[in-house]
Structure formats: C-alpha cells, structure tokens
Amino acid sequence: MKYKYSNVSPVVLLGILFILSSCDSNDTKEALPEKNYSNIIQSPLIFNPEPAVSRYPYKECFFIAAEKHKLDAEYLAAIASVESSFNPLAESSSNAIGLMQIQWPGTAQELGVTNKEELYKPCNNIDLGAKYIVILEDRFNSKLLALSAYFEGPTKVSKTKTISTISINYIDRVLSREKALKGYSGS
C-alpha cells in the first residue's frame, strides 16, 4: 500500500504536538494562528518505503550486469554513485570514464575495450565495471581489498596488501551507499 507524504515533516509535527501538549486550552488559541491543523494531526506518518535513493538511473543495466557477474545490483550502483554520481559522461583527471570510471586506456584495454567511445555507453560501462570488480575480488580474495584496488589501482594494493587510509573513506562511502540502496529497494 502506498502512502502520501505528509506536507509536514515528522520533526515539525512532533514540535507542534509538543507545543499543543504543553499549553492549556486558552494558551493554544494564542500560540497558534486560527487554522485547521486537524489534517496534519490525522495524516498517517508513514515514511515512503522507496525514497529517491532507490530510484537510481540505469537500474535495468545494473541488474543485468549484476546477474551476469553474480553481484548485487545495489553494490554496483553504489560504486557508480560514488565514482561518478551516475554521470555516464564523467571523466576524471586520470582519464577514468563513465558511470563506473573505467580508466582509459589501461583498464579498458585489459577488459577488452579498444574504442574509448564504448565507455560512454551506460550499460556497457556498468558491465565493464562489474567485470572488473569480479576480477579484483578474485585476485585479492576480499571485497574490501577489491574496492581499495578499484579506487587506488591494483598495483598499489598488491604491493602493500593493506587498505590505505584514503581507501577506507572510499570503501565506507560505497558500502554505506550499498546499504542504503538495499534498505530501500526491497532486496
């Protein structure tokens, strides 16, 4: 069952209820202008189970790539959200391109891409990002090390076998975003 948003936030409603409960009936008339607040108090305060965070773009592409590579779609979407804010035309200073920020030409060529324009196609870029994260997870036998390698490069992670301080922030952002997406998508 879908519920309408109340036009008043729960915090504001609680404030109104607090004011009303702390006033006697004569104070209430002075504290509040003459308006009908009954519609606010009687409205069901149920949060929308699908806020904007679950309505991410290219959802079908994320689900197709996730199924193909045996990953969670929300995990892939979280990476894209942190990497590019879901911008398929994003380009970084290190020449990483698209939603999943596939580095050109190095990583892209390792993944079989010979035409840079292929990286601007959202579904293709998502599939390549999924393929790459699986390669990194297999290589490092760890989701956290794979995310660190995705962020800083596998050569650096291979040398240290540790997660740097800068990667910790990145990993936290990705995993927090994944958790939020999972919490609201019904998965």
Secondary structure as UniProt FT lines:
FT   HELIX           10..22
FT   HELIX           25..31
FT   HELIX           38..42
FT   HELIX           52..54
FT   TURN            57..58
FT   HELIX           59..69
FT   HELIX           73..84
FT   TURN            85..86
FT   TURN            88..89
FT   TURN            93..94
FT   STRAND          96..97
FT   TURN            98..101
FT   STRAND          102..103
FT   TURN            104..105
FT   HELIX           106..110
FT   TURN            111..112
FT   HELIX           116..120
FT   HELIX           122..140
FT   HELIX           143..152
FT   HELIX           154..160
FT   HELIX           165..185
//
